[in-house]
Amino acid sequence: QAKQVFRTYGSKTRAGAGKKVKSAERKKAPKLKKGLTPGTVLILLAGRFRGSRVVFLKQLDSGLLLATGPYGVNGVPLRRVNQRYCI
């Protein structure tokens, strides 16, 4: 269940509201699947472009994969794709 957050605007502030996260505390991107290197051809398993072959470009900081058709060839634009939905 989603946690409700109530925001107050004005002079009242919470203690530690402006605290920055240290680089060691940030989440690291998940490991890349074996066999995934830039330039590899992937097949998308979900979403609007399911079944289409795309080219893997790089892994983003969030852990998602950046892939493209290329757009001129099969109409798939630059897409962020979860590793679980790729072969």
C-alpha positions as a printed Julia matrix, in Angstrom:
87×3 Matrix{Float64}:
  0.0     0.0     0.0
  1.28    3.45   -0.9
  2.59    5.64    1.88
  0.77    8.94    2.1
  2.89   12.05    2.23
  1.45   15.34    3.39
  3.38   18.45    2.45
  3.22   21.73    4.28
  4.2    24.94    2.59
  5.49   27.85    4.6
  7.96   28.47    7.4
  7.55   25.05    9.04
 10.08   22.52    7.82
 10.92   18.99    8.82
 14.26   18.17   10.35
 16.56   16.65    7.73
 14.31   17.53    4.8
 17.2    18.94    2.77
 19.6    16.12    3.52
 21.56   14.9     0.49
 22.22   11.23   -0.13
 25.87   10.2    -0.09
 27.16    8.46   -3.18
 27.79    5.24   -1.23
 24.15    5.12   -0.12
 22.71    5.41   -3.64
 21.47    2.27   -5.31
 23.79    0.79   -7.89
 22.48   -0.24  -11.28
 21.72   -3.97  -11.49
 24.23   -6.19  -13.22
 23.88   -6.53  -16.96
 22.62   -9.84  -18.33
 25.31  -12.13  -19.65
 25.89  -11.58  -23.35
 24.63   -8.01  -23.42
 27.2    -5.7   -24.96
 26.57   -2.47  -26.85
 25.54   -3.34  -30.39
 23.78   -6.58  -29.44
 20.42   -7.23  -31.11
 17.58   -7.7   -28.6
 13.99   -8.82  -29.05
 11.44   -6.88  -27.02
  8.94   -9.06  -25.16
  6.5    -6.44  -23.88
  5.08   -3.06  -24.72
  4.05   -1.43  -27.94
  7.06   -2.75  -29.86
  6.85   -6.35  -28.6
  8.41   -8.82  -31.0
 10.55   -6.23  -32.72
 14.31   -6.47  -32.9
 16.26   -3.54  -31.52
 19.91   -2.64  -30.99
 21.16   -2.32  -27.4
 23.09    0.94  -26.93
 23.98    1.23  -23.23
 22.82    0.68  -19.66
 21.42    3.76  -17.94
 22.12    4.73  -14.32
 18.66    3.5   -13.33
 19.47    0.0   -14.58
 17.27    0.24  -17.66
 18.65   -0.5   -21.1
 18.72    2.1   -23.86
 17.7     0.55  -27.15
 16.77    1.78  -30.61
 15.35    0.27  -33.81
 17.03    2.24  -35.48
 13.98    4.39  -36.1
 14.59    4.72  -39.84
 14.76    0.94  -40.28
 11.87   -0.46  -38.22
 10.26    2.55  -36.54
 11.42    1.86  -32.98
 12.68    5.12  -31.39
 15.14    5.39  -28.52
 13.52    3.38  -25.74
 14.29    2.64  -22.11
 13.69   -1.07  -21.62
 13.78   -3.3   -18.54
 16.24   -6.2   -18.84
 13.53   -8.65  -17.9
 11.56   -7.81  -21.04
 14.4    -8.53  -23.48
 15.89  -11.6   -25.04
